[in-house]
Amino acid sequence: MLPILKKSFIRIFLLSITFLMFGAYFEVVKMSSGFQGTEDPEVARAEKEVKEKETSFGPESPEAVLAMAKLANLYRRQERYDEAEPLFKKVVDVIEKVFGKDHSATATALNNLAEVYSAQKRYTEAELMFKRSLGIVEKTLGRDHSRAAIVLNNLAEIYAEQGRYEEAEPLFARALGINEKKLGKQHPDTLASLNNLADVYSKQGKYLQAEPLLRIALVDGEKALGDGHPAIALALNNLGGLYVSQGKMSEAEPLFKRSLEISEKLFGNDHYSTATALNNLAGVYSSQKRYKEAEPLFKRSLEIEEKLLGKDSINVATTLNNLAEVYNKENRSAEAEPLLQRSIEINEKI
């Protein structure tokens, strides 16, 4: 079985909102998918801050809303979407009251709510929110504003997640054009856009169009950022994934190895990015029938994901399935069966 590669699209998340007297300041944050346990002290501090701000300034004060946005973002990172959603909804409501429905602050709040819907695969609701956000950004800031590229990217991603690649492609291409113009060809956001567009090409079997974009992203990224930057790990991962799609496992292997080395060096052995790199390299080994080499990598990946994301995460289900496949190939069905059953149960819950 070919490895199930984790999403290579960079999800861009706008963390609002620090209010100023006559407007709002936006901090654009590219979110990491991992967190350090469900009892993260950062979450406890954020929950306390919300209560304090609501008590001191009122539940709809700018201070309280900012605290809510931060807490909701942390919930989202931990896949606690049922807790994140009402907070983001409240943020949207307050922002609309304070600034109006066509303000750029409202666009940011809508984008954030759409992110939660997207993570829950509530694509219809996410699409509506992203489109509203994009319309406001284009109206208030202009079609070629860098914030338009962010929302274009996010809207394109939900299309890609649904297999609507023909709709995703022009949006990713437009985001790339904006980033090249506004930020330069070697900016991390531009490199991310190259990766995203290349991934959509790859998903459509347009390998000849995808490969040069991924190579440009890799070469330009190494020039601009050095060979140990997270963007380089992403480019290596995506180029490796392209080769996997074409069955070129021997070409994918060294790329995944480099990606793993960078992740371990940058983030440590227990980070989500490391788990993803382990899973991808293990998938190559499994496809090459190198099961003894694949098994410990899948196990490491599974251990990290269970620790960081919880035992019922969709990513855990994926890795359980991959490890079970290794066991089945080695005629170890007794070990494979409970893993497959766990994977099925997790998917049924989601």
N, C-alpha and C positions, 0 to 999 in steps of 0.2 A: 504494500500500500504506500502511495506517495505521502510524504509528510503533509500534515495539515498546517500550512503556514499561518501564523497569526497575522492579523491585519497589518499591512505595510503602509496604509495611508496614515499620514500624520493628522490626528484629530486636533483641531485648533479650538481652544476654549477661551472665551473672553470672560475674565473675572472682573465684574463690576462691583461696587461702584463707589468711588471716593467722591463725595459731593463737595463742591466748592460753592461759594456764595451765589455765583451766577451760572453755574453749569456743572459739568461732571468730568472728572478725569478718568480715563480708561487705562487699565493696565492689561496688555495682551499677554496671556500666559499659555504656553504650550504645555499641556498637561502630561505628566508621566502617568502610566497606567497602574503603577504599583503603589502600595502603601505599606506601612510597617505594623500590621496587625490590627484587629478589630478594636482593641483597647488603646488605640493610638492616643497618647497624651495630648497631641495637637487638637484632636477632636474634642476632648474633654475641655480644653482651654477655650475652644471656639464656642462650645455650648454654654459655658459659663459667661463668655463675653456677650452673647446674645441676650441672656437674662439680665445682665447688668445694664446693657445699653437700653433695653426696653423699659427697665425700671427707672433709669436716670433721665432718659430723653423722650420716652414714649415709644409704643410699638411701631409707629409709622415714621419715626424720625430718620433722617439720613444716617445717623450713627447706627441705629438698630438695623436698618436695611443693609448697610454695608456688612455688618456682622453676620446677618442672615445669609448674604451671598457667599461669604467666605465659608460658613458652616455647610451650606448646601453643596458647595464645591467639594469639600472634604467628604461628605456623604457620597457624592457621585463617584469619587475616586475609589471608594470602598464598595461600590455597587449597591449602596443602600438607597436605591432610587425612590422607594416609597417615602423615605424621610426627606430626600432632596427635593422632590417635586413640589410639595406644598410651600416650601420655603421659596423656591424660584418663582412660583406663581404669585406669592405675596410680593416679591420684589418687583415683578412686572406690574402688578396693580398699583403699587405705590409710585413707581417711576412714571407710569402713565398719568397719574393724578398730578404729580409735581411738575413734569416737563411736557406732558402731552403725548398723544399717540404717534406723532411723527418726529419725535426728537431722537437724536443719535443714541442717547442713553437708553431709550426704549428699545432700539434695535439691538443693543448689547444684551439687555435683559431677555428679550425674545430668543436670541441666539442661545443663551445659556439654558433656557427652558427646553428649547428644541434638542439640545444635547442630551438631556435626560430622556426625552421621548425616543430619541434615536437609539440610545443605549438599551432601552427596553423593547426595541424593534417595533415601536409604535410609529411607523414611518409616515403614515398619512398625517398625523398630528405634527410630527417633526418637520415634514416638508412645508406645511402651511406656515409654521413659525419661522423657518429659515427664509422662506419667500417674503414674508412680511418684513423680516429683519433686513434682507437684501434691498427691498424696495425703499425702505426708509434711508438706508445708508446711501444708496444711489441718489436719492432725492436731496438729502441734506449735505452729503460730503462729496458726491460725484461718482460717476461710474468707474473711474480709474483710481479711486482712493485705495490705500493699502488695506483699509478695513473691509472694503468690498471684496478684496481677494480672499480674506479670511472666511467670510460667509459663503462666497462662491465655493471655496474648498469644502466647507462642511455640507452644503447642499449637494455638491457632486458626490461626496462620500456616501450619503444615504442612497443616492441612485445606484452607485456601484455596489453597495451592500445588497441591493435588491436585484442585481444583475442587469440594471438599466444602463448599460455601459455607453450606449450611443447618446444618452442624455447627459451622462457624467462627463464624457470626453470634452465637449466644448467648454464646459464650466471649468474643468481643470486647466484647459489650454488658456482660457481667459485669465484665470488666476496667475498662471505662469507669466503671461504677458505683462500683467500689472506689476508683479514682483520684480521682473527683470528691469522694467522701466523705472520703478520707484526705488528699488533697493540695490540693484546691480546683480550681475550674473553669478557672483560668488557668495551672495548673502545666504545664510542658512534657510530663510523662508523660500528663496528661489530654488535652492537645491531640493527642498521638500516638495515644491511644486513639480520639479522635474521627475522626482520619484513617483509622485501621485499620477501624473499623466502617463508615465511609462507603465505603471501598474495596470492602468485601464487598457492600454494597448495590449499588454500581455494577456489580460483576461479575455480579450477578443481574439487572441491568436495572432496579433499583429507584432510578432517578435522582431521583425526587421525594423520596425519603428520604435519599439521599446528599448532594444539593446543600446543604441547610440545615446539615448537620453540618460540611461543608467550609467553608462561609462562617463559621460560628461559630468554627471552629478558626483561620481566617485573622484574623477581627476580634479575637477574644480574644487571639490570639498577638501581634498588633501592639500591643495595649494593654499586655500584660504584658511583652513581650520587646523591643519595638521592631521597626521594619520591616526590619532587617538581620540577623535571627537565623536560624540554620539551620532552625528549626522553621517559619519563615515561608516559606522556600524550599520546604520539603516541602509545606506547605499549598497554595502556589501551583501546585506541580507536580501535586498530586493533583486540585485543582479543574480545572486544565488537562486532565488525563487524563480527567476526567469529561466535559468538553466534547468531547474527541476521540472518546470512545465514542459520543457522540450526533451526531458529524459536524459539530460547531460549531467549525470550525477558526479562524474569525476571532475567536471569543471565547477560544479556547485560546492563540492566539499571544501576546498581551500578557502573559499569566500566565507562560508559559514564558520570555519575554524577561526578566521581572522575576526569575524564579527563577535564570536564568543570571547576571544581574548580581550577585545576592546571592552566588552560589557563587564567582564570580570574585573578588569583593571579599573574602570571608571566607577562602577557601581557596587562591586563586591560579589561574593558568591551567592548571596541570598536576595538578589534584586529581581524584579519581574523581567527586566530586559535580558538578564542572564538566563532566566527560565525559558524565554522564547528562543534564544540562541541555542540553548541545549536541545530543545525540542526539534528545531530545524535540522541541526547536525545529526541528531539521532534518526530523524526521518530519512536522511540520505543513507546512513548506514543500514537502516532497515530495508530500504529499496535495493541495496546492493547485497542483501542477504547476510550482512555482517551483524547478526543479531546479538552476539556477545558484546559487541561494542555499543550497539544501540540501547540495550537494556539499562545499563547504569546511567546513561544520559537522560532517558525518559524518567527514570526513578528520581533523579536529582531535580528535574524540571517539575515533576509532580509534587515533590516535597516542598519546593519553594512556592508553588502556586497555592497549595493548600494552606501554607503558613500566611501568605500575603493576602490571598483573595477569599479564603474560606473553602470549606470542603464541597460546597454546592455551586461553585463558580462554573460558568460555561467553559472556561479555559481548562479547568480541572477535568471536566468531562472529555474534552478533546484529548488531553494527554492520557487519561485512563484508556480511552479507545486505542490510542497509538501503542501504548504498552501492551494492551491485551492482544493486539495484532501480532506483536513480536512473540508473545507466548504461544499463540495459535500456530505460528509458523514453525515453532520449535516443538510442536505437539505437546504443549503444556496446557491443555484445555482446562484442567482443573484450576489453574491459576488465572487463566484468562477470563473464565466465566464470571466470577464476582466483580471483576473490573468492568466488564461490559455491562453488567446489571446496574452497577453504580452510575455508569455513564448514561444509560437509558433513563434512570430515575432522575438524574439532574436535569436532563433535557426536557423531561416531562413537566418539571416544576417551572421551567422558564417560559 
